[in-house]
Amino acid sequence: RRTLSVEEIRRVPGTFGDPVRVIQNLPGAARGPFGSGLLVIRGANPEDSNVYIDGVEVPLIFHLGGYRSVINSSLIESVDYLPGGYQVRYGQSTGGVIDVKTSNEYPDRPHLTWRTDVLDSGFFFTTRAGKDKDIGIATSARRSYIDAFIPLFTGGTGFVASPRWFDYQLKVADADDDDSGTWSVFLFGFQDKLFISTPDEFAQSSDPDTQGDLSAQYGTHRLVLTSEQDLGGDWTYMAQPAIGYDTIDVGLGSSIALVQSFLVLDTRFELKWAPSDVLAVTTGLDGNVTRYQIDFSLPFFPTDAGFDPLAEREPYSDTVQGWFFSPDLFVDARWRPFSGTDKLLLNPGIRLSTLKIGKAQMIADVDPRMALRWQITDTTALKAGSGLY
């Protein structure tokens, strides 16, 4: 794991002031093609690497073009980059992992920041509330206006390209430093939309059913509740239920459409036992339940390969829906044999990876993993890891 603090990130040039974009400059990371905002980690397909915000998985971390992350930079405390060898608390992926941590710092006086640049405008507001000022509040929102500038360069040509995005965040949390436990409520989301149109006389292809305006829209919304508590006797726990809604909507002309919607229920529970500085053992549940629905429409039957563009066609549409489950269990241990110092850290773990789709039989497998870190000198460390993912 490589953790980047906001103080470090702000010194990196070429990131547009966005902390998450620094990941694109690290070894093993590359940008996705065509301004898709996808991230390629060590050559893995983008969908094989997972992205988290405060431990909750999200489909994407960048807006259209990859210039902005989907969360306001003022709300970010640090970014964890794990290109490989990550611990068993992360699963359902074979590539890398990015975990964005939000800040829990709240000023005593209200603080408002407004930012406007060539891409978007937005605000960030944070303060404390409550009788004893023990409740922290942070909220932000942004909206792009690239779609307003593009016509200045394409006007009169008949070509239209209209990309736009917005995002929002609201976090209410326990800001009492003397408390033995903490809680937070975090609501965030984003939506991106791209619309492309060409002049009527511009031939996109020889097939009239594949011509027309292209539109693509996707969005994600999450509500996350987090509770961390010291149970006494070397025991602590963390519970984090989350509910979300994801949508993908793609259309071409008036005959081709694909609409996907996902209702997502995530649950993360971790119980930690740390009897000394030498040993800490965490057992947990990383569960996901998703309700999916896919609606698609085509001007022809999908198995008609090699069809004649001039032949008469019958429109085709269908809906696919169902559930899938992945209740994964894991046990993670951290052993510091040299009197609890960081001279040597051994991190064995085991994860039960599961998946059940609809009425099909559940599939499950055991993923053992092992990582170590040996501090050879004050300036040199050796890290190694292996396992099943």
Secondary structure, DSSP 4 states (H G I P E B T S, - for coil): -EEEEHHHHTT-TTSTT-GGGGGGGSTTEEEPGGG---EEETT--GGGSEEEETTEEES-SB-GGGSSBSS-GGGEEEEEEE-S---TTS-S-SS-EEEEEEP----SS-EEEEEE-SSEEEEEEEEEESTTS-EEEEEEEEEE-HHHHTHHHHTTSS-EEEEEEEEEEEEEEE--TT-SEEEEEEEEEEEEEEEEE--TT----S-GGG-S-EEEEEEEEEEEEEEEEEEETTEEEEEEEEEEEEEEEEEETTTEEEEEEEEEEEEEEEEEE-SSSSEEEEEEEEEEEEEEEEEEEESS-TT-TT--TTS----EEEEEEEEEE--EEEEEEEE-TTTT-TTEEEEEEEEEEEEEETTSPPEEEEEEEEEEEEE-SSS-EEEEEEE--
